[in-house]
């Protein structure tokens, strides 16, 4: 989960912008609705942090899946509102 590391061989990870509040909120909502034991707060702090940290694999897999679902949901919401809502269906009939 390291976002900015400069190794001796000059490999530099790109800086990653922090996640939006909407993504964090939606991910936590999705995770709360999943069956099983909830992820502890410390794991959430590490998961969305820009710096390095450690967590157990079960928590990571659960949060990663919740984030994947949240990203899909937010992308659909964005696409839905990006379309023009002029009352048409988006289909046109063209005569022969």
C-alpha positions as a printed NumPy array, in Angstrom:
array([[  0.   ,   0.   ,   0.   ],
       [  2.969,   2.284,  -0.598],
       [  2.217,   5.229,  -2.835],
       [  5.485,   7.119,  -3.083],
       [  8.694,   5.098,  -2.808],
       [ 12.077,   5.878,  -4.344],
       [ 14.171,   2.716,  -4.503],
       [ 17.886,   2.537,  -5.233],
       [ 17.182,   1.37 ,  -8.803],
       [ 15.254,   4.65 ,  -9.376],
       [ 11.869,   2.95 ,  -9.649],
       [  9.367,   5.526,  -8.466],
       [  5.705,   4.786,  -7.998],
       [  3.361,   7.429,  -9.35 ],
       [  1.699,   9.521,  -6.689],
       [ -1.902,   8.435,  -6.373],
       [ -4.578,  11.037,  -5.699],
       [ -6.466,  10.352,  -2.478],
       [ -9.861,   8.659,  -2.835],
       [-12.919,  10.877,  -2.867],
       [-15.171,  11.111,   0.154],
       [-17.967,   9.617,  -1.985],
       [-15.854,   6.547,  -2.732],
       [-14.876,   6.069,   0.904],
       [-18.464,   6.455,   2.077],
       [-19.897,   4.113,  -0.575],
       [-17.184,   1.497,   0.05 ],
       [-17.931,   1.475,   3.759],
       [-21.668,   1.192,   3.069],
       [-21.094,  -1.768,   0.771],
       [-18.811,  -3.459,   3.295],
       [-21.37 ,  -2.936,   6.06 ],
       [-23.956,  -4.77 ,   3.95 ],
       [-21.704,  -7.755,   3.288],
       [-22.227, -10.917,   5.359],
       [-19.569, -11.75 ,   7.912],
       [-17.468,  -9.904,  10.444],
       [-16.923,  -6.184,   9.811],
       [-13.472,  -4.793,   9.084],
       [-11.791,  -3.007,  12.031],
       [-11.239,   0.763,  11.873],
       [ -7.441,   0.368,  11.825],
       [ -7.677,  -1.61 ,   8.574],
       [ -9.841,   1.125,   7.021],
       [ -7.285,   3.754,   7.994],
       [ -4.561,   1.72 ,   6.291],
       [ -6.628,   0.815,   3.214],
       [ -7.413,   4.391,   2.218],
       [ -4.096,   5.891,   3.373],
       [ -1.496,   7.094,   0.89 ],
       [  1.327,   5.719,   3.045],
       [  2.347,   2.139,   3.792],
       [  0.658,  -0.088,   6.306],
       [ -0.174,  -3.69 ,   7.094],
       [ -3.478,  -5.495,   7.527],
       [ -4.755,  -9.043,   7.518],
       [ -5.623, -10.59 ,   4.165],
       [ -9.292, -11.188,   5.042],
       [ -9.822,  -7.489,   5.73 ],
       [ -7.983,  -6.484,   2.569],
       [-10.004,  -8.846,   0.369],
       [-13.279,  -7.708,   1.933],
       [-12.446,  -4.005,   1.513],
       [-11.085,  -4.522,  -2.005],
       [-14.321,  -6.24 ,  -3.09 ],
       [-16.427,  -3.53 ,  -1.427],
       [-14.355,  -0.853,  -3.208],
       [-14.813,  -2.608,  -6.562],
       [-18.592,  -2.625,  -6.096],
       [-18.572,   1.01 ,  -4.909],
       [-16.554,   2.119,  -7.961],
       [-19.033,   0.397, -10.272],
       [-21.961,   2.025,  -8.503],
       [-20.424,   5.504,  -8.652],
       [-19.5  ,   5.072, -12.329],
       [-23.094,   4.134, -13.16 ],
       [-24.389,   7.106, -11.176],
       [-22.017,   9.457, -12.994],
       [-22.996,   8.062, -16.402],
       [-26.668,   8.329, -15.532],
       [-26.411,  12.015, -14.69 ],
       [-24.065,  12.785, -17.569],
       [-26.727,  11.94 , -20.148],
       [-29.061,  14.602, -21.406],
       [-32.547,  14.294, -19.964],
       [-34.622,  16.011, -22.629],
       [-37.463,  13.52 , -22.44 ],
       [-36.412,  11.533, -25.516],
       [-35.499,   7.892, -25.568],
       [-32.269,   8.369, -27.466],
       [-33.619,   6.363, -30.411],
       [-34.469,   7.816, -33.805],
       [-36.461,   6.181, -36.562],
       [-35.087,   6.825, -40.029],
       [-37.306,   6.051, -42.973],
       [-36.1  ,   4.039, -45.97 ]])
